[in-house]
Amino acid sequence: MIYAGALRELAGVAEDVLYLPGGEVGLGELLRRLVALRPGLALAERVSPMLWVFVNGRQVLPTDSVKVRDGDTVLLMPPLYEGG
């Protein structure tokens, strides 16, 4: 899990490594777990339709029924992110 821009500040870290029970989890469940782990991300959860989410370099919507598996790279990015 990689946090970009303001999400990095909200999370308080640049990255997290999560181990998924059963080896996979739905994207929505993953986002809920991140808020539990990093409470500062609660604001991001409220605006999640506006977040840019990439799973293994492929952009997906936060509401997509994508499964995230152990070993996948997930990048969360606020809209209009500019470097950093």
LODOKOL-350683 format. One record per atom (N, C-alpha, C): residue number from 0; residue in one letter; atom name; x, y negated, z. Coordinates in nm, 4 decimals, m for minus. Atoms other than C-alpha are relative to their C-alpha. Layout:
> NUM:a:CA:X:Y:Z .
...
This chain:
> 0:m:N:0.0847:0.1147:0.0000 .
> 0:m:CA:0.0000:0.0000:0.0000 .
> 0:m:C:0.0899:m0.1219:0.0000 .
> 1:i:N:m0.0794:0.1231:0.0112 .
> 1:i:CA:0.1498:m0.3320:m0.1097 .
> 1:i:C:m0.0968:m0.1175:0.0051 .
> 2:y:N:0.0811:0.1208:m0.0128 .
> 2:y:CA:0.0049:m0.6675:m0.0101 .
> 2:y:C:0.0718:m0.1156:m0.0677 .
> 3:a:N:m0.0606:0.1129:0.0706 .
> 3:a:CA:0.0670:m0.9706:m0.2321 .
> 3:a:C:m0.0630:m0.1311:0.0454 .
> 4:g:N:0.0496:0.1345:m0.0269 .
> 4:g:CA:0.0324:m1.3425:m0.1708 .
> 4:g:C:m0.0552:m0.0162:0.1404 .
> 5:a:N:0.0623:0.0286:m0.1298 .
> 5:a:CA:m0.2000:m1.4525:0.1106 .
> 5:a:C:m0.0368:0.1278:0.0739 .
> 6:l:N:0.0334:m0.1257:m0.0670 .
> 6:l:CA:m0.2932:m1.0893:0.1796 .
> 6:l:C:0.1166:0.0504:0.0834 .
> 7:r:N:m0.1190:m0.0361:m0.0773 .
> 7:r:CA:0.0629:m1.0309:0.2954 .
> 7:r:C:m0.0013:m0.0740:0.1332 .
> 8:e:N:0.0067:0.0783:m0.1233 .
> 8:e:CA:0.0178:m1.3083:0.5481 .
> 8:e:C:m0.1118:0.0498:0.0905 .
> 9:l:N:0.1114:m0.0506:m0.0793 .
> 9:l:CA:m0.3210:m1.1751:0.6607 .
> 9:l:C:0.0319:0.1346:0.0635 .
> 10:a:N:m0.0359:m0.1324:m0.0511 .
> 10:a:CA:m0.1837:m0.8231:0.7009 .
> 10:a:C:0.1128:m0.0081:0.1024 .
> 11:g:N:m0.1143:0.0133:m0.0893 .
> 11:g:CA:0.1295:m0.9448:0.8765 .
> 11:g:C:0.1195:0.0842:m0.0423 .
> 12:v:N:m0.1078:m0.0824:0.0556 .
> 12:v:CA:0.3428:m0.7059:0.6679 .
> 12:v:C:m0.0123:m0.0035:m0.1518 .
> 13:a:N:0.0026:m0.0047:0.1463 .
> 13:a:CA:0.4348:m0.6663:0.3026 .
> 13:a:C:m0.0518:0.1338:m0.0520 .
> 14:e:N:0.0369:m0.1345:0.0454 .
> 14:e:CA:0.3663:m0.2910:0.2845 .
> 14:e:C:m0.0437:0.0858:0.1171 .
> 15:d:N:0.0350:m0.1061:m0.0935 .
> 15:d:CA:0.2074:0.0014:0.4651 .
> 15:d:C:0.0107:0.1319:m0.0738 .
> 16:v:N:0.0033:m0.1358:0.0537 .
> 16:v:CA:0.2528:0.3724:0.4087 .
> 16:v:C:m0.1078:0.0740:0.0777 .
> 17:l:N:0.1111:m0.0713:m0.0631 .
> 17:l:CA:m0.0637:0.5681:0.4788 .
> 17:l:C:0.0013:0.1453:m0.0445 .
> 18:y:N:0.0145:m0.1416:0.0318 .
> 18:y:CA:m0.1063:0.9426:0.4956 .
> 18:y:C:m0.1485:0.0315:0.0043 .
> 19:l:N:0.1434:m0.0198:0.0154 .
> 19:l:CA:m0.4476:1.0521:0.3789 .
> 19:l:C:m0.0395:0.1417:0.0381 .
> 20:p:N:0.0458:m0.1338:m0.0344 .
> 20:p:CA:m0.6287:1.3413:0.5434 .
> 20:p:C:m0.0638:0.0664:m0.1215 .
> 21:g:N:0.0524:m0.0687:0.1178 .
> 21:g:CA:m0.7088:1.5982:0.2805 .
> 21:g:C:0.0694:m0.0409:m0.1281 .
> 22:g:N:m0.0779:0.0392:0.1168 .
> 22:g:CA:m0.4667:1.4232:0.0451 .
> 22:g:C:m0.0614:m0.1055:m0.0881 .
> 23:e:N:0.0611:0.1062:0.0808 .
> 23:e:CA:m0.7168:1.1745:m0.0992 .
> 23:e:C:m0.1149:m0.0634:0.0756 .
> 24:v:N:0.1102:0.0745:m0.0603 .
> 24:v:CA:m0.9768:0.9157:m0.0061 .
> 24:v:C:m0.0534:m0.0964:m0.1058 .
> 25:g:N:0.0576:0.0982:0.0914 .
> 25:g:CA:m1.2135:0.6860:m0.1931 .
> 25:g:C:0.0572:m0.1380:0.0276 .
> 26:l:N:m0.0577:0.1339:m0.0133 .
> 26:l:CA:m1.0962:0.3304:m0.2538 .
> 26:l:C:m0.0711:m0.0815:0.1069 .
> 27:g:N:0.0752:0.0744:m0.1015 .
> 27:g:CA:m1.3746:0.1806:m0.0409 .
> 27:g:C:0.0379:0.0423:0.1410 .
> 28:e:N:m0.0411:m0.0513:m0.1314 .
> 28:e:CA:m1.2827:0.4043:0.2525 .
> 28:e:C:0.1415:m0.0440:0.0323 .
> 29:l:N:m0.1371:0.0458:m0.0214 .
> 29:l:CA:m0.9170:0.3138:0.2084 .
> 29:l:C:0.0007:m0.1458:0.0452 .
> 30:l:N:0.0054:0.1410:m0.0382 .
> 30:l:CA:m1.0005:m0.0570:0.2276 .
> 30:l:C:m0.0528:m0.0152:0.1424 .
> 31:r:N:0.0510:0.0057:m0.1379 .
> 31:r:CA:m1.2039:0.0019:0.5475 .
> 31:r:C:0.1084:0.0424:0.0998 .
> 32:r:N:m0.1080:m0.0447:m0.0883 .
> 32:r:CA:m0.9105:0.1899:0.7008 .
> 32:r:C:0.1084:m0.1064:0.0143 .
> 33:l:N:m0.1010:0.1060:m0.0068 .
> 33:l:CA:m0.6761:m0.0938:0.6134 .
> 33:l:C:m0.0421:m0.1101:0.0950 .
> 34:v:N:0.0492:0.1040:m0.0918 .
> 34:v:CA:m0.8958:m0.3427:0.7990 .
> 34:v:C:0.0129:0.0476:0.1444 .
> 35:a:N:m0.0158:m0.0541:m0.1349 .
> 35:a:CA:m0.8927:m0.1122:1.1025 .
> 35:a:C:0.1469:m0.0056:0.0432 .
> 36:l:N:m0.1430:0.0019:m0.0284 .
> 36:l:CA:m0.5118:m0.0931:1.0808 .
> 36:l:C:0.0537:m0.1422:0.0117 .
> 37:r:N:m0.0466:0.1392:0.0074 .
> 37:r:CA:m0.4586:m0.4615:0.9977 .
> 37:r:C:m0.1215:m0.0923:0.0110 .
> 38:p:N:0.1218:0.0802:m0.0179 .
> 38:p:CA:m0.7463:m0.6664:1.1484 .
> 38:p:C:0.0011:m0.1336:m0.0737 .
> 39:g:N:m0.0084:0.1253:0.0750 .
> 39:g:CA:m0.6197:m0.9791:0.9733 .
> 39:g:C:m0.0577:0.0110:m0.1402 .
> 40:l:N:0.0552:m0.0205:0.1345 .
> 40:l:CA:m0.7455:m0.8245:0.6492 .
> 40:l:C:m0.1523:m0.0051:m0.0029 .
> 41:a:N:0.1464:0.0063:m0.0032 .
> 41:a:CA:m1.1087:m0.8573:0.7646 .
> 41:a:C:m0.0526:m0.1079:m0.0943 .
> 42:l:N:0.0398:0.1060:0.0935 .
> 42:l:CA:m1.1323:m1.1826:0.5683 .
> 42:l:C:0.0050:0.0516:m0.1424 .
> 43:a:N:m0.0119:m0.0554:0.1350 .
> 43:a:CA:m1.0131:m1.0021:0.2573 .
> 43:a:C:m0.1136:0.0975:m0.0284 .
> 44:e:N:0.1099:m0.0952:0.0201 .
> 44:e:CA:m1.2780:m0.7342:0.3105 .
> 44:e:C:m0.1285:m0.0740:m0.0366 .
> 45:r:N:0.1223:0.0771:0.0284 .
> 45:r:CA:m1.5510:m1.0010:0.3062 .
> 45:r:C:m0.0023:m0.0541:m0.1423 .
> 46:v:N:m0.0067:0.0513:0.1378 .
> 46:v:CA:m1.4296:m1.1289:m0.0309 .
> 46:v:C:0.0501:0.1078:m0.0954 .
> 47:s:N:m0.0587:m0.1086:0.0782 .
> 47:s:CA:m1.3344:m0.7853:m0.1664 .
> 47:s:C:m0.0419:0.0032:m0.1466 .
> 48:p:N:0.0295:m0.0004:0.1437 .
> 48:p:CA:m1.5263:m0.8238:m0.4948 .
> 48:p:C:0.0943:m0.0896:m0.0807 .
> 49:m:N:m0.0891:0.0916:0.0704 .
> 49:m:CA:m1.2792:m1.1009:m0.5782 .
> 49:m:C:0.1453:0.0475:0.0021 .
> 50:l:N:m0.1375:m0.0495:m0.0072 .
> 50:l:CA:m0.9649:m0.8994:m0.4925 .
> 50:l:C:0.0397:0.0691:m0.1288 .
> 51:w:N:m0.0560:m0.0781:0.1098 .
> 51:w:CA:m0.7439:m0.7622:m0.7629 .
> 51:w:C:0.0633:0.1227:0.0632 .
> 52:v:N:m0.0511:m0.1254:m0.0532 .
> 52:v:CA:m0.6685:m0.3978:m0.6929 .
> 52:v:C:0.0615:0.0793:m0.1153 .
> 53:f:N:m0.0688:m0.0820:0.0990 .
> 53:f:CA:m0.4178:m0.1878:m0.8845 .
> 53:f:C:0.0369:0.1319:0.0655 .
> 54:v:N:m0.0380:m0.1325:m0.0468 .
> 54:v:CA:m0.3772:0.1869:m0.8367 .
> 54:v:C:0.0938:0.0584:m0.1053 .
> 55:n:N:m0.1035:m0.0494:0.0921 .
> 55:n:CA:m0.0570:0.3153:m0.9933 .
> 55:n:C:0.0102:m0.0869:m0.1254 .
> 56:g:N:m0.0167:0.0939:0.1100 .
> 56:g:CA:m0.0387:0.0027:m1.2094 .
> 56:g:C:m0.1252:m0.0245:m0.0834 .
> 57:r:N:0.1241:0.0159:0.0759 .
> 57:r:CA:m0.3971:0.0326:m1.3395 .
> 57:r:C:m0.0993:m0.0810:0.0822 .
> 58:q:N:0.0934:0.0834:m0.0735 .
> 58:q:CA:m0.6421:m0.2408:m1.2413 .
> 58:q:C:m0.1346:0.0699:0.0129 .
> 59:v:N:0.1315:m0.0560:m0.0293 .
> 59:v:CA:m0.9618:m0.1180:m1.0768 .
> 59:v:C:m0.0779:m0.1017:0.0814 .
> 60:l:N:0.0835:0.0866:m0.0839 .
> 60:l:CA:m1.2528:m0.2895:m0.9076 .
> 60:l:C:m0.0054:0.0569:0.1410 .
> 61:p:N:0.0084:m0.0503:m0.1380 .
> 61:p:CA:m1.2726:m0.2690:m0.5264 .
> 61:p:C:m0.1222:0.0889:0.0224 .
> 62:t:N:0.1227:m0.0783:m0.0145 .
> 62:t:CA:m1.6183:m0.1168:m0.5722 .
> 62:t:C:m0.0002:0.1274:m0.0849 .
> 63:d:N:m0.0080:m0.1197:0.0837 .
> 63:d:CA:m1.5049:0.1535:m0.8197 .
> 63:d:C:0.0061:0.1261:0.0861 .
> 64:s:N:m0.0032:m0.1278:m0.0727 .
> 64:s:CA:m1.5389:0.5176:m0.7171 .
> 64:s:C:0.1326:0.0728:m0.0238 .
> 65:v:N:m0.1343:m0.0543:0.0214 .
> 65:v:CA:m1.1649:0.5700:m0.7617 .
> 65:v:C:0.0457:0.0742:0.1247 .
> 66:k:N:m0.0628:m0.0732:m0.1097 .
> 66:k:CA:m0.9916:0.8305:m0.5471 .
> 66:k:C:0.1478:m0.0370:0.0052 .
> 67:v:N:m0.1410:0.0294:m0.0219 .
> 67:v:CA:m0.6555:0.7345:m0.4004 .
> 67:v:C:0.0605:0.1235:0.0648 .
> 68:r:N:m0.0640:m0.1228:m0.0470 .
> 68:r:CA:m0.4187:1.0251:m0.3425 .
> 68:r:C:0.1343:m0.0306:0.0667 .
> 69:d:N:m0.1336:0.0131:m0.0586 .
> 69:d:CA:m0.1093:1.0722:m0.1296 .
> 69:d:C:0.1009:m0.0205:m0.1125 .
> 70:g:N:m0.1022:0.0282:0.1003 .
> 70:g:CA:0.1822:0.9275:m0.3249 .
> 70:g:C:m0.0384:m0.1100:m0.0970 .
> 71:d:N:0.0426:0.1102:0.0869 .
> 71:d:CA:m0.0278:0.6702:m0.5151 .
> 71:d:C:0.0509:m0.1325:0.0552 .
> 72:t:N:m0.0351:0.1362:m0.0390 .
> 72:t:CA:0.0806:0.3064:m0.5091 .
> 72:t:C:m0.1214:m0.0885:m0.0223 .
> 73:v:N:0.1149:0.0905:0.0074 .
> 73:v:CA:m0.1970:0.0590:m0.4334 .
> 73:v:C:0.0497:m0.1404:0.0295 .
> 74:l:N:m0.0360:0.1407:m0.0160 .
> 74:l:CA:m0.1428:m0.3139:m0.4761 .
> 74:l:C:m0.1278:m0.0801:0.0172 .
> 75:l:N:0.1110:0.0923:m0.0216 .
> 75:l:CA:m0.3885:m0.5636:m0.3292 .
> 75:l:C:0.0511:m0.1407:m0.0237 .
> 76:m:N:m0.0438:0.1330:0.0391 .
> 76:m:CA:m0.3661:m0.9109:m0.4728 .
> 76:m:C:m0.1196:m0.0949:0.0005 .
> 77:p:N:0.1085:0.0969:0.0074 .
> 77:p:CA:m0.5779:m1.2212:m0.4199 .
> 77:p:C:m0.0093:m0.0555:m0.1414 .
> 78:p:N:0.0094:0.0624:0.1329 .
> 78:p:CA:m0.7142:m1.3884:m0.7334 .
> 78:p:C:0.0914:m0.1224:m0.0056 .
> 79:l:N:m0.0874:0.1153:0.0245 .
> 79:l:CA:m0.4883:m1.6544:m0.8827 .
> 79:l:C:0.1307:0.0073:0.0759 .
> 80:y:N:m0.1282:m0.0206:m0.0684 .
> 80:y:CA:m0.1801:m1.5050:m0.7175 .
> 80:y:C:0.1129:m0.0466:m0.0900 .
> 81:e:N:m0.1151:0.0501:0.0773 .
> 81:e:CA:0.1446:m1.6735:m0.8257 .
> 81:e:C:0.1292:0.0382:0.0682 .
> 82:g:N:m0.1311:m0.0425:m0.0481 .
> 82:g:CA:0.4556:m1.4732:m0.7387 .
> 82:g:C:0.0094:0.0185:0.1499 .
> 83:g:N:m0.0259:m0.0124:m0.1423 .
> 83:g:CA:0.6132:m1.4123:m0.4004 .
> 83:g:C:m0.0080:0.1370:0.0443 .
